Amino acid sequence: MKRSLHEWLAWQETAHDKAWDLGLHRIGAVWQAMGAPRLARHIITVAGTNGKGSCVCWTEGLCQAHGASVASFSSPHLSDYRERIRFDGAWVDEAELIAAFEAVDAARGDISLSYFEWSALAAFHLIARRQPQVAVLEVGLGGRLDATNLIDADAAIITRIGLDHQDWLGDTIDSIAREKAGIIRPGQRVYLADSHPPAILGEHAAALGATTYRYGHELQVTEQADGISVRVPGFSADLPRPPLMPGAHQYGHLAATLAALAPWLQLDAARVTQAVLHTQNPARLMQIPGSPRWLFDVAHNADSAEVLAAWLHDMPRHGGRFIALCGMLRDKDHHAIYRHLAPEIDQWILAGLGGPRGTDVQTLAAHAREAGIAAEKLLSCDDIPAAYHHARTLARPEDTVVVFGSFVTVAAVLEKHI
């Protein structure tokens, strides 16, 4: 029976008994049945708690600036499922994606696949058909048992690691880092985009004979009056600050990506400059100017909330307030997110999220009060439309509305606002 893309996705959401089902046996068997071809001339896998999507975007931007074909697989999507699979920055064609799902279905027999595994296999199939010069794969959850770990990459980038998905990965930074280190291969080049990575990453890489390059050591970025100075193996240049990828936390992502690509591309300072000026990862510290000003960020765990809080702390207020519009999934550490951001936020508008993973507004408000936020600073709304209406009503011209908490929240507000 022929299905539309909408029908395929709706069926995949309920076809498997677990939303996440970590392990490589089932998906590995299907991939072998599909022939398990090599995806591209060069392959990068990106793991970490936060910053993975930015590294994917940097890889795309730098490859495109140098005329190198590039394919990417990332998740979750912001507004359209097709964002997950991109070729030279463009979303996969709907008919192509449907054909990929049909190919997976024909190969799987009676093997049941999770929603993410369907997307990963479709991406692998489509990328292998294109055979780009570079493929970049973003780990979905963890690393060792993630679907992307079926693919042997030539280089690995591991970004900042924080507490998230503890139900699957463990309750400590070391246990989470151990899972993410599972993407490392013997003899591989491994780029650590955080200046203070857990020691286990380097230890695991050394045990496999992999070579590590660490931000702040082999990967250097220093701020200058008029830009940044980048010094990594295979490339050095003075560059402008990234206008569409703001924040010093992006420097490690940029440095790691440049170093990973340097052995394959003839990196040119002018072309790198063009990539730095034009590369963007939507809804990461994304400002929409106006009166009031709006800031969108998909911060959804304690680590990314800390980054957002630091950005807000240094952001000029122009005499206005910071008003949060926040909705979060139930498996996130609400208390930690609130504690990081409470010192920067003047007024909170909480939005309940529906669905099996959503958090109702009563729970969000209770957790906010438990985290020390005064009840008079809280405005509770049952859903995103109500929260958006209140934000527009409450915000004065000099204020800034800060939208964060989950991809779901940011996508829904962006759809209404733009």
C-alpha positions as CSV (number, residue, x, y, z in Angstrom):
1,M,0.0,0.0,0.0
2,K,1.4,3.4,-1.0
3,R,1.7,5.8,1.9
4,S,2.2,9.6,2.0
5,L,5.0,11.0,4.0
6,H,2.5,12.0,6.7
7,E,1.1,8.5,6.8
8,W,4.6,6.9,7.0
9,L,5.5,9.2,10.0
10,A,2.3,8.6,11.8
11,W,2.6,4.9,11.4
12,Q,6.3,4.9,12.6
13,E,5.4,6.8,15.7
14,T,3.3,3.8,17.0
15,A,4.7,0.8,15.1
16,H,7.4,0.1,17.8
17,D,6.7,-0.5,21.4
18,K,9.5,1.9,22.6
19,A,10.2,5.5,21.7
20,W,13.9,4.8,22.2
21,D,15.2,1.3,21.8
22,L,19.0,1.4,22.1
23,G,21.0,-1.4,20.5
24,L,22.5,-2.2,17.2
25,H,21.3,-5.8,16.6
26,R,17.9,-5.1,15.0
27,I,18.9,-2.1,13.0
28,G,22.2,-3.7,12.1
29,A,20.4,-6.7,10.6
30,V,18.3,-4.4,8.4
31,W,21.3,-2.4,7.3
32,Q,23.1,-5.6,6.3
33,A,20.0,-6.7,4.3
34,M,20.2,-3.3,2.5
35,G,23.8,-4.1,1.5
36,A,25.5,-1.9,4.1
37,P,27.3,0.3,1.5
38,R,29.8,3.0,2.5
39,L,28.1,6.3,2.8
40,A,30.7,8.8,1.5
41,R,34.3,9.3,0.8
42,H,34.8,10.8,4.2
43,I,32.5,10.4,7.3
44,I,32.3,12.4,10.5
45,T,30.2,11.3,13.5
46,V,29.3,13.9,16.1
47,A,28.3,13.0,19.7
48,G,27.8,15.1,22.9
49,T,25.1,16.6,25.0
50,N,24.9,20.0,23.4
51,G,26.4,21.5,20.3
52,K,26.1,18.5,18.0
53,G,23.7,20.2,15.6
54,S,26.0,23.2,15.4
55,C,29.0,21.0,14.4
56,V,26.8,19.5,11.7
57,C,25.9,23.0,10.4
58,W,29.6,24.1,10.5
59,T,30.5,21.0,8.5
60,E,27.8,21.8,5.9
61,G,28.8,25.5,5.7
62,L,32.5,24.8,5.3
63,C,32.1,22.1,2.8
64,Q,29.7,24.2,0.7
65,A,32.1,27.2,0.8
66,H,34.8,24.9,-0.6
67,G,32.7,23.3,-3.3
68,A,32.7,19.9,-1.6
69,S,29.4,17.9,-1.7
70,V,28.1,17.2,1.8
71,A,25.3,15.2,3.3
72,S,24.0,15.4,6.8
73,F,21.8,13.5,9.2
74,S,20.6,15.2,12.4
75,S,17.7,15.2,14.8
76,P,15.3,16.3,16.1
77,H,13.8,18.5,13.5
78,L,12.5,21.9,14.3
79,S,9.6,22.4,11.9
80,D,9.7,19.8,9.1
81,Y,10.9,16.1,9.3
82,R,12.8,16.6,6.1
83,E,15.3,18.8,7.9
84,R,16.8,15.6,9.3
85,I,18.4,14.6,6.0
86,R,20.1,17.3,4.0
87,F,22.2,17.4,0.8
88,D,24.4,20.5,0.4
89,G,22.2,22.2,3.0
90,A,18.9,21.4,1.2
91,W,16.2,19.2,2.8
92,V,15.7,15.8,1.2
93,D,12.9,15.6,-1.4
94,E,9.6,14.2,-0.1
95,A,9.4,11.6,-2.8
96,E,13.0,10.5,-2.2
97,L,12.3,10.1,1.5
98,I,9.1,8.0,0.8
99,A,11.1,5.8,-1.5
100,A,13.8,5.3,1.2
101,F,11.1,4.3,3.7
102,E,9.9,1.8,1.2
103,A,13.4,0.4,0.8
104,V,13.8,0.0,4.5
105,D,10.4,-1.7,4.8
106,A,11.3,-4.1,2.0
107,A,14.5,-5.1,3.8
108,R,13.4,-5.4,7.4
109,G,11.2,-8.4,7.1
110,D,9.5,-8.9,10.5
111,I,12.0,-6.7,12.4
112,S,10.4,-3.8,14.3
113,L,12.2,-0.5,14.2
114,S,11.9,2.6,16.4
115,Y,11.0,6.0,15.0
116,F,14.6,7.1,15.1
117,E,15.9,3.9,13.5
118,W,13.6,4.4,10.5
119,S,15.0,7.9,10.1
120,A,18.6,6.7,10.4
121,L,18.3,3.9,7.9
122,A,16.5,6.2,5.4
123,A,19.4,8.7,5.8
124,F,22.1,6.0,5.4
125,H,20.3,4.7,2.3
126,L,19.9,8.1,0.7
127,I,23.4,9.3,1.5
128,A,25.0,6.1,0.2
129,R,23.1,6.6,-3.1
130,R,24.5,10.1,-3.5
131,Q,28.1,9.3,-2.4
132,P,29.0,12.8,-1.3
133,Q,32.6,13.8,-0.5
134,V,31.6,14.3,3.2
135,A,28.8,12.8,5.3
136,V,28.2,14.1,8.8
137,L,26.1,12.0,11.2
138,E,24.7,13.4,14.5
139,V,24.2,10.8,17.2
140,G,20.6,10.7,18.4
141,L,21.1,9.5,22.0
142,G,24.3,8.4,23.7
143,G,26.7,6.9,21.2
144,R,27.7,3.4,21.8
145,L,24.3,1.9,21.2
146,D,23.0,4.6,18.9
147,A,21.9,3.8,15.4
148,T,24.6,6.1,13.9
149,N,27.2,3.9,15.5
150,L,26.6,1.3,12.8
151,I,28.7,3.5,10.5
152,D,32.5,3.5,10.8
153,A,33.5,7.1,10.7
154,D,36.9,8.5,9.7
155,A,36.7,11.2,12.4
156,A,34.7,11.9,15.5
157,I,33.7,15.1,17.1
158,I,32.6,15.0,20.8
159,T,31.0,18.2,22.1
160,R,30.3,19.4,25.7
161,I,28.9,16.6,27.9
162,G,26.3,17.3,30.6
163,L,23.5,15.5,32.4
164,D,20.7,14.6,30.1
165,H,18.8,11.4,29.2
166,Q,20.0,9.9,32.5
167,D,17.3,7.1,32.3
168,W,19.3,5.7,29.4
169,L,22.8,6.8,29.9
170,G,23.4,6.9,33.6
171,D,23.4,9.5,36.4
172,T,26.9,10.8,36.2
173,I,29.0,12.7,33.7
174,D,31.5,9.8,33.6
175,S,28.8,7.3,32.8
176,I,27.3,9.5,30.1
177,A,30.8,10.2,28.7
178,R,31.5,6.5,28.6
179,E,28.5,5.9,26.4
180,K,29.4,8.8,24.1
181,A,33.0,7.5,23.8
182,G,31.6,4.4,22.2
183,I,31.6,6.1,18.8
184,I,35.5,6.2,18.8
185,R,37.2,3.8,16.5
186,P,40.8,2.4,16.5
187,G,43.2,4.8,14.9
188,Q,40.6,7.4,14.4
189,R,41.0,11.2,14.7
190,V,38.9,12.5,17.6
191,Y,38.2,16.2,18.2
192,L,37.0,17.3,21.6
193,A,35.2,20.6,21.2
194,D,35.0,21.3,25.0
195,S,38.0,22.7,26.8
196,H,37.2,20.6,29.9
197,P,36.1,17.2,28.6
198,P,35.7,14.2,30.9
199,A,39.0,12.3,31.2
200,I,37.4,9.1,30.2
201,L,37.1,10.4,26.6
202,G,40.9,10.7,26.2
203,E,41.5,7.5,28.1
204,H,39.2,5.5,25.8
205,A,40.7,7.1,22.7
206,A,44.2,6.3,23.8
207,A,43.3,2.7,24.5
208,L,42.1,2.4,20.9
209,G,45.1,4.1,19.5
210,A,43.0,7.1,18.4
211,T,44.5,10.6,18.2
212,T,42.7,13.2,20.2
213,Y,42.7,17.0,19.6
214,R,41.3,19.1,22.4
215,Y,39.9,22.6,22.3
216,G,42.2,24.9,24.2
217,H,45.2,22.7,23.4
218,E,45.7,21.5,19.8
219,L,42.6,23.4,18.8
220,Q,43.0,27.1,19.6
221,V,40.7,30.1,19.2
222,T,41.5,33.4,20.7
223,E,39.3,36.5,20.7
224,Q,40.7,39.7,19.1
225,A,39.4,43.2,18.9
226,D,37.9,42.7,15.5
227,G,37.3,39.0,15.3
228,I,38.9,35.7,16.3
229,S,42.2,34.0,15.6
230,V,41.9,30.2,14.8
231,R,44.9,27.9,15.0
232,V,44.2,24.2,14.4
233,P,46.2,21.4,12.7
234,G,46.1,22.1,9.0
235,F,44.7,25.6,9.2
236,S,45.3,29.0,10.7
237,A,43.6,32.3,10.0
238,D,42.2,35.4,11.5
239,L,38.4,35.3,11.0
240,P,35.3,37.4,11.8
241,R,33.1,36.5,14.8
242,P,30.3,34.2,13.6
243,P,27.3,36.6,13.3
244,L,24.7,33.9,13.0
245,M,26.2,31.4,15.4
246,P,26.8,33.7,18.4
247,G,28.5,32.8,21.6
248,A,32.0,31.8,22.6
249,H,30.8,28.2,23.1
250,Q,30.7,28.1,19.2
251,Y,34.4,28.6,18.9
252,G,35.1,25.0,20.0
253,H,32.6,23.7,17.6
254,L,34.1,25.7,14.7
255,A,37.7,24.7,15.7
256,A,36.9,21.0,15.9
257,T,35.0,21.0,12.6
258,L,37.8,22.9,10.8
259,A,40.4,20.5,12.1
260,A,38.3,17.4,11.1
261,L,37.9,18.7,7.6
262,A,41.5,20.0,7.1
263,P,43.0,16.6,5.9
264,W,40.3,16.4,3.2
265,L,39.7,19.9,2.0
266,Q,42.2,22.5,0.9
267,L,41.0,25.0,3.5
268,D,41.2,28.6,2.2
269,A,40.9,31.5,4.6
270,A,38.6,33.5,2.3
271,R,36.2,30.6,1.8
272,V,36.3,29.8,5.5
273,T,35.4,33.4,6.2
274,Q,32.4,33.1,3.9
275,A,31.3,30.0,5.9
276,V,31.8,31.8,9.2
277,L,29.7,34.8,8.0
278,H,26.8,32.7,6.6
279,T,26.5,29.5,8.6
280,Q,23.5,29.3,10.8
281,N,21.8,26.7,13.1
282,P,18.2,27.9,13.5
283,A,16.9,28.6,17.0
284,R,20.2,28.7,18.8
285,L,20.5,32.1,20.4
286,M,18.5,33.4,17.4
287,Q,17.4,37.0,17.8
288,I,14.5,38.5,15.9
289,P,14.8,42.3,16.4
290,G,11.8,44.4,17.0
291,S,9.9,46.1,19.8
292,P,9.9,43.9,21.8
293,R,12.9,41.8,20.8
294,W,12.5,38.0,20.7
295,L,15.2,35.4,21.4
296,F,14.7,31.8,20.5
297,D,16.9,29.0,21.8
298,V,16.3,25.3,22.1
299,A,18.0,25.0,25.5
300,H,16.3,22.0,27.1
301,N,18.7,20.6,29.7
302,A,20.8,22.0,32.5
303,D,23.9,22.3,30.4
304,S,22.3,24.3,27.6
305,A,20.4,26.4,30.2
306,E,23.7,27.4,31.7
307,V,24.9,28.6,28.3
308,L,21.7,30.5,27.7
309,A,21.9,32.1,31.1
310,A,25.5,33.3,30.5
311,W,24.4,34.8,27.2
312,L,21.5,36.6,28.8
313,H,23.7,37.8,31.6
314,D,25.9,39.6,29.1
315,M,23.1,40.8,26.8
316,P,22.2,44.5,27.0
317,R,18.7,45.0,28.5
318,H,18.2,48.5,27.2
319,G,16.1,49.2,30.2
320,G,13.7,46.4,29.5
321,R,12.8,43.1,31.2
322,F,13.6,39.5,30.2
323,I,10.4,37.6,29.9
324,A,10.6,33.8,29.6
325,L,8.2,31.7,27.5
326,C,9.0,28.2,28.6
327,G,7.5,24.7,28.0
328,M,9.5,21.5,28.8
329,L,9.3,17.8,28.4
330,R,8.7,15.7,31.5
331,D,12.0,13.8,31.3
332,K,14.1,17.0,31.7
333,D,15.6,18.4,34.9
334,H,13.2,21.3,35.4
335,H,14.7,22.3,38.7
336,A,18.2,22.6,37.3
337,I,17.0,24.6,34.3
338,Y,15.0,27.0,36.5
339,R,18.0,27.5,38.8
340,H,20.3,28.4,36.0
341,L,18.0,30.9,34.4
342,A,16.1,32.4,37.4
343,P,18.7,35.1,38.1
344,E,18.3,36.4,34.5
345,I,14.5,36.2,34.1
346,D,12.1,38.9,35.4
347,Q,8.8,37.3,34.4
348,W,8.0,33.7,33.5
349,I,5.2,32.5,31.2
350,L,4.9,28.7,31.5
351,A,3.3,26.7,28.7
352,G,1.9,23.2,29.2
353,L,2.9,20.7,26.5
354,G,0.6,17.9,25.4
355,G,1.6,14.4,24.3
356,P,3.1,11.5,26.2
357,R,6.4,13.3,26.9
358,G,4.9,16.7,27.6
359,T,4.6,18.4,31.0
360,D,1.4,20.0,32.2
361,V,1.6,23.6,33.4
362,Q,0.6,22.8,36.9
363,T,3.7,20.6,37.2
364,L,5.9,23.2,35.6
365,A,4.7,25.8,38.0
366,A,5.2,23.6,41.0
367,H,8.7,22.8,40.0
368,A,9.4,26.5,39.4
369,R,8.3,27.4,42.9
370,E,10.4,24.5,44.3
371,A,13.4,25.9,42.5
372,G,12.9,29.2,44.4
373,I,11.0,31.3,41.8
374,A,8.5,33.6,43.4
375,A,4.8,32.7,42.6
376,E,4.2,36.3,41.6
377,K,6.7,36.0,38.7
378,L,4.8,33.0,37.3
379,L,2.0,33.1,34.7
380,S,0.6,29.7,33.8
381,C,-0.9,28.8,30.5
382,D,-2.3,25.5,29.4
383,D,-0.7,25.5,26.0
384,I,1.6,27.3,23.6
385,P,-1.1,29.5,21.8
386,A,-2.2,30.9,25.2
387,A,1.4,31.5,26.3
388,Y,2.2,33.2,23.0
389,H,-0.8,35.5,23.4
390,H,0.1,36.4,26.9
391,A,3.7,37.1,25.9
392,R,2.6,39.5,23.2
393,T,0.2,41.2,25.6
394,L,2.7,41.4,28.5
395,A,5.9,42.5,26.7
396,R,6.6,46.2,26.4
397,P,8.6,47.6,23.5
398,E,11.8,47.6,25.5
399,D,11.5,44.0,26.7
400,T,12.9,40.8,25.4
401,V,10.9,37.6,25.2
402,V,13.1,34.6,25.6
403,V,11.6,31.4,24.2
404,F,13.2,28.1,25.3
405,G,12.6,24.7,27.0
406,S,12.2,22.3,24.1
407,F,12.3,21.9,20.4
408,V,8.5,21.6,20.5
409,T,8.1,24.9,22.3
410,V,10.4,26.8,20.1
411,A,9.0,25.4,16.9
412,A,5.4,26.1,17.9
413,V,6.2,29.7,18.9
414,L,8.3,30.4,15.8
415,E,5.4,29.1,13.6
416,K,3.1,31.7,15.2
417,H,5.7,34.5,15.3
418,I,7.2,34.5,11.9
